[in-house]
Amino acid sequence: MENYRIHGATGEWEVVIGLEVHAQVTSQSKLFSGAATAFGAAPNSQVSLVDAAMPGMLPVPNRECIRQAVRTGMALNAQINPWSRFDRKNYFYADLPQGYQISQLYHPIVGEGEIDVVLDEKNPEDTTKTIGIERIHVEQDAGKLMHDQHPTMSYVDLNRSGVALMEIVSRPDMRSPAEAGAYLTKLRQILRYVGSCDGNMDQGSMRADVNVSVRKPGDEFGTRTETKNVNSVRFVMAVVEAEARRQVDVIEDGGRIVQETRLYDPDRNETRSMRSKEDAHDYRYFPDPDLLPLELDQAFLDECAASLPELPDAKRARYEGELGLSAYNARVLTSDVETARWFEKLVTATAANAKKPEADVAKQASNWLTSELFGALNKLGTDLGSSPVTPESGAELLGLVASGTISGSAAKQVLELMLETGDGAAAIVAREGLTQTSDTGAIEAAVDAVLAANADKVAEFKGGKEALFGFFVGQTMKAMQGKGNPGLVNEVLKAKLA
């Protein structure tokens, strides 16, 4: 694996990266109240008395939020702690009415785990790296301050206040922007498979705090900075590069790095100081007196483990081993959980229509999906989730090709019409008259006519110019308006020319 280095005036510098990912837990209600969590609601329409910190209101843990955090830990091969505890983090939040955040510092619900990332899919064996997970703790989110609604005051929207977050803290194991990007991409993929977070970074339901420091290779860790709330994989990679370069320039100019919190400005591609970084003791953590410790029994843990789906690495291995897919197709089809589900429905429906085992039709289905359908959707500027073609209608189209009812070229035309109209493949074939001709007599007549009209080329072919065979095929298909069965056309031509 090639080492990433920052080149400075005093030589090469190594970058050290750790990510703290805040992932909003998929749940119908908040971590300690019954208020809804739906995205896009009118401001302050999803706020309970607990969220508003009314006197005498006590928090009650949401079982589903705890369950999702445990399932996530299990998917990351992490230690699950049957005993954990909530702490109060005392800090002024203008958008958190309690005046403190309920989090977990000393006894998190999930301990150490790991993620394997691949940096080069063409060379996975030599570019796989294991990134350590230090912990996952559960905490409540703050609300949202809106500073652009009024010229002299700020508004507060408390809809997010109290929403459950998983803070997934990596070890400082990453050494390049590419590794940070691969880690975040893989983590998001796993969360979406598990169903514990939707991973919608553009909506704020998954965001990363990027910790960066630099050092001379082999030296002790340098002083790190934390760039807050970065909301895309691309921006995380850009932060690593920009902040590492800034730190090198500061040190080489005789300055020193201050531990602080920073913000990223994507328009200028630079980070800027937000506030000095407080140590944990500045938050005056102490056990939350309103909440008992969480004690998870074995039955609960067993249920969480049993509920886990087949995860992306295992699914990819199965696609290659049992279904015979290429490594490339297996990677594409497992990259997103919705794509994998769509593909599996396509294979099931195709196999049922053909009355064959799924392994016999999977390769045909995967090639069609990754090349034909993805290509057509890309041209339309849409994705699989918005496609009018369903797995069942795709299977119908594949069945028409496999049975010889339509040709491969006609199938492309049918797919375009399916995407345009939403109609089924068989209905389009009947309406457009695209049924392929497998009538040997009709094919022989067309071949005879083509050979008679091109007697000179027939002589050249028989004289050794075998490349003309493709010409005869093309002319025959043209004469039959593209409806001749290509396999039968080839057979008849070979017989006639022999």
N, C-alpha and C positions, 0 to 999 in steps of 0.2 A: 504494500500500500504506500503510495507516494506521500511524503510528508508535506504538509502545507506550512509555508513560512512567510512571515512578513519581512521584507528586506529593508533594513534601515541603514543609516550612515555608519553605525558601529557593527554591522553584520546582520545575521539572521536572528529573528525572534520567533518564538513559538507562542501560539495563542491557546489559552485554556478556557473551555466553555462549559457552563452548566445551565440547564433550563429549569425554571419553575413554571409548570403549565397549570393554569387554572381552567378546569373543565366543568362546565355547568352540568349538574346531574340531571338525567332525564327523569322527571317526576311530575305529577300533576299538581303538587302543592309544595310549599317551601320547607326548609329544613326543620323549623321549629313552630310553624303555624299552618293553618289550613288554607291560606291565601293561594290563589292560582299562580301559575308560572308562565302562562302563554305569552309568546313574543308578540309585540306590536299592539298591545292594549293601550287604551287611553291613559295618559299619565295619572298616577295615584288611584287607579281603579282596582288594583289588586293588592290592597294593603289591609292587613288585619290589625286588631288592637295590639297584638304581640309585636308586629312589625313597626307599629307607630310608637312602641315603648310606653304604652299607657300604664299608669301605676297599678301594681298588683297583677299584671299579666305575666304568666309563667310559660317558659318554652317547653314544648314536648317534642322529643326527637321523632322524625318521620322515618318509619321502619324501611320504607322503600329506598330512601336515600342511603341509609346504612347498607342495605342489601346491594345496591348498585356499586358502592365503593368496595365492598368485599369481593364482588364478582370481578371488578376491574383488577384488583390486586391479584386474584387467582389467575386471570388472563396474562398477567405480567410475571408469572412464576414468583410471586412475592410472598413473604411471610405475612400471614394473617394473625393479628393479635386478638385473641379472644377477650382480653380485658383492655379497654382504652378509656380515655377520659377527656372531657371538654374543659378548655381553659378560657379565661377572659383575657383578651388582648386589649389593653387600655390605650387608646389613641384617639385623638379627635377626628371623627369623621363627620363632616357637615351633612352627609347624606345617609348616615346611620344613626337614627334617633337615640339608640341606647347609650351612645357615647363610648361604646366598646364593641369589639367583635368577638363572637364566640367561635373559637378555633380549637386546634389540638397542637400543643407544643411538645409536652413532655412524654405523652403516651399516645401516639397516633394509632389509627385503626389498622394501618398496613405498614409493614416494615420493608426490608430490602428485597428487591426484585431485579429484573433485567430485561432488556430488549436487544434482539439481534437485528442489525441493519446491514443492508447490502449497498455498497457504494457504486459498484459497476455490475449491472445485470449480465453483461457479456462475460464477466469473469467473477462469478459469485464466490467461488472457493477461496480466492486470494483477497477478496475485498469485503468479507463479512467481518463486522466488528460488534462486540458486545458492549452495550452502554448500560451502566449500572443505574438502578433506581434506588434512591436512598430511603424514601418514605412516601406514603400518600396519607394526607390528613383531610378531614372533612371540616369545612367551615362555612360561614354564611357570607354572602356577597353584600356589598354596599349598594346604595341607590345610585342615582345619576343626577349630577348637577348640570343645569342648562344655563349657560352664561349669555346666550345670544337672543333671548326672548324679550328683553327689556333693557333700555339704555342705562338704568341706574341700579338694577337688582338682578339677582340670580334666582332661578326657580329650581325646585327639587322634585324629582320624580322618584317615589319610593317603590315602584313596581318590582325592581330587582332586589330591594332590600330584604335580606333574609333568604334569598334563593340559595339552594345548596350548591357548593362548589367542592370538587376534589382538587386539592393542590398536589400535583405529582412532581416531586422534586428529584431531578437526576443527580448523579454524581458528576464531578467535573471531569468526565472521561472523553469529551469531544475535543478535537484538535483542529477543526477546519469548518468553514461555513457549510461545506457539503455534508459533513457528518451531522451538524446541527439540523440541517434541512431534512436529511434522511431519518433522523431520530424523530423529529416532530411529525413527519409524514407517516411513519410506521406507527407511532403512538396514536395518532388520529384514526388510522385505519383500524387498529385494534379496538379503540373505544366505540367506533361505529359498528363493528362486528358484534361486540358485546351488547350494544344498545344502551350503554350507561351515559353516553353524551352524543349529541347529534353532530358535533365537530364543526358547526357552522361558524367559522372564524369571522366572517363578515358581519354576523349578527352579535358577536361578542360572547358566544357561548363556549368559545375556546380561545384562550389568549396566553401568551408566553411572556414571562420576565426573563430577560437574557443576561446572564452573568458572564462577564468577560474579564480576563486578565492576560497579561503577557509576561514572558520570561525568556531569558536565554536558555536554549535547549539544555536540559539537565539540571537547571537551577531550581530552587524552591519556588512555590507558587508566588506570584506577585499579588499586589492589591487589586481587588476586583471592583468593578462597578456593576450596577444592575439597571438595565434599561427596561422600563415597565410597559406592560400592556401592548405587546407587539402582536398584530392580528392577522399575519399571514406567514406562510413558510418562506416566501420570497423576501419579506421584510426581515425575518429573523436572520436569514443568511446575510442580508445587507447590513444589519446592525453589527453582526460579528466582524465583518470586514472593516466597516467604518470606525467602530469603536477600537478595534485592535490597532488600526493605523494611527488613530488619535493618541492612544496611549504610548505607542512607540515614539511618536514625534515629541510628546511631552517629556518623556524620560531622556531622550537624546538631546533635548534642548536644556537639560539640567533641572527640570522640574520633577515633581513626584505625583503619583496617582493618589487621589483622595477617594476613600470608600464613600460612594454616594449613589443616589438614585438619579437616573437620567431618563429623558424622553427621546424618541426618535422622530426626526422630521424627514419624511420620505421625499418631500419636494427638493430639499437641499441635500439629501442623503447624508445626514449628520446627526449625531446625538448632542443633546444639550443638558446642562445640569438642571435638576429639579429640586433636590434637597439633599442634605447630608444623610448618610445611611445610619440609622439608629441600630444599636445592638439590641439583642433580645431583652436585656434587663431594663432598657429604657421603656419598654412596653408594659412593665410591671405585670407580667403574667401571673395568674394564680388560678387554682381550680374553680370552675364556675359553681357557686353554691346552690344554684337552682336546678342543677342537673346531676343525676346519679351517674356513676361510671357505666359504660356500656359493657355488658357481659354477654358474649355470644355463645350459645350452646352448640353442641355438635350437630344436632338435627338441623339447625339454621345453616351452619356451614356446609353440611352435606347437600342441602337444598340449593344453596348458591352454586356449588360445584356442578351439580346435576343440570342446572339451568344454562350452563355455558354452551354456546354454539361451537361448531367446528371453526377454529381460528384460521387466519389467512395462510400461515405457513403450512399447517396441516392440510388445508384445502388445496393449496398449490401442489404439494407433494402427491396428493391423491389424483389430481387432474393429470399430472404427468405419468404417474405409475399405473393407475387403474384405467384411466380413460385414454391414455396414449397421446395426450396433447403435447405440442412443442413447449419448451420452456418459456418462449416468448408469449404464446397464447395463454398459458397458465398464469403468467405474471399479470397480463392485461386483465384477464377475467376475474382474478382475485384481488385486484387493486382496490376495488370498492365493493362493499357488501351488497349493494343493490344490483350491481352488474353481475355478481356471482349468483344471486338469487334468480335473476332474469335468465341467465344462461342455463341454470339447472332446470328451470321450468321448460325452457326450449328443448333441452335434451330429453326430458321425460315425455313431452308431447310428441316429439319426433319419433322416439323409440316406440311409443304406443301406436302411432299411425302406421309405422312400418312393420309392427309386430317383430321387432328385433331387440336384442339387449342394448342398453344405453351405451356400452363401450363401442358398439358397432356404428353408432351414428354421431358420437360426440365430436370426432375430429371434423366431420363435415359441418356440424352445427357451429363449432368454434370458429372455423375458417370463414363461414358466411357471416357470423356476427361481428368478428373483429375486422373484416375487410369490407364486405358489402354494406351491412347495416350501419356500422360506425362511420364508414366513408360517406354514405348518403346523409346521415344525420349531421355530420360535420359540415357538409355543403349547405345544409339548411340552417346551420347555426343553432342547433338544438341538441338535446341529450337524450339518453335512453329513458329517463324518467318522464319525459314529455312526448315520447314517441307514440304515434297512433298505432304502430305495429306492435302487437302483443306477442308474447312467446308462443301462444297457440296459433296465431295467424302466421307467424314465422315458420312454425313447424309445418303448417299446411303448404306453404310455398316450397319448402325443402322436399316435402313428399311429392309434389308435382314434378320437381326436377328429377328426383330419384326414380320415379316410375316411368320417366321418359315422356310424360304428358307435355312438358314444355322444355325448351332448350335452355342452356345456361344464359345465352344472350337475351332470350325472352324473359328469363327470370329477373334480370336487371330492370327491364322495362316494367314488369309487373310490380317490383318493389317500389319503383318511383310512383306508380299509380296508387299503391297501397298507402304510401306516406302522404300523398296528395289528397286522397279521398277518404281514407280510413276503411275502405272496402276490403273484403277477404280476397285471397289470391284466386281461388277457384272461380268466384263471381267475375273477377276482372278478366281472367283467361277466356271464359265463355263469352263475355261481352265484347272483348276486343278481337276475338278469333285468333288467339295465339297458340292454339293446340298444335303440338308438333306432329308432323306426319311420319308414321312408322310403316306406312303401306309400301311394301317392297316393290310392288308393280309401279306405283307412281314415282318412286325414287329411280327405278331402272329407266323409266321413260325419260326422266329429266337428265339422267347421266348420258343416255344415248344421244339426246339432242345436243348436249354440250360437247361430247366427243366428236359428233358429226360436224359441228360448226367450227371445230378447232383441229381439223385433221393434221395441219402442219405441226401443231404443238404435240399431238399424239405421236407423230413420227419422231420429234425431237426427244420426247420422254423415252420412247423405246430405244432411241439411240444412246441413252445414258444420262439424259438431263433430268434426273429424278426429282430435282427441286420443283419441277412443274406440277407435281402431285397436289401441292397446296393451291395452285391456280385452279385446277379442275374442281377441287372441293369448294373453293370460293364461288366459282361460276355456277355450280350445281345448287348451292345454298341460295345464291341470288335468284336463280330461276325459280326456286321453290319459295321465294319471299321469306327466307330464313326459317321456314317451318319444317324443313327436312331433319330427320333424326341424324345428328352428325355421325354417330357410330355406324348406322346403316349406310349412310352416304359413303363413308370410308370403305366399308366392306364391299359394296357394289362396285365402286371405282377400282379397287384393287383387283377384283375378279375380272372386270371388263378390260382393264389395261394389261392384265397378264396374258 
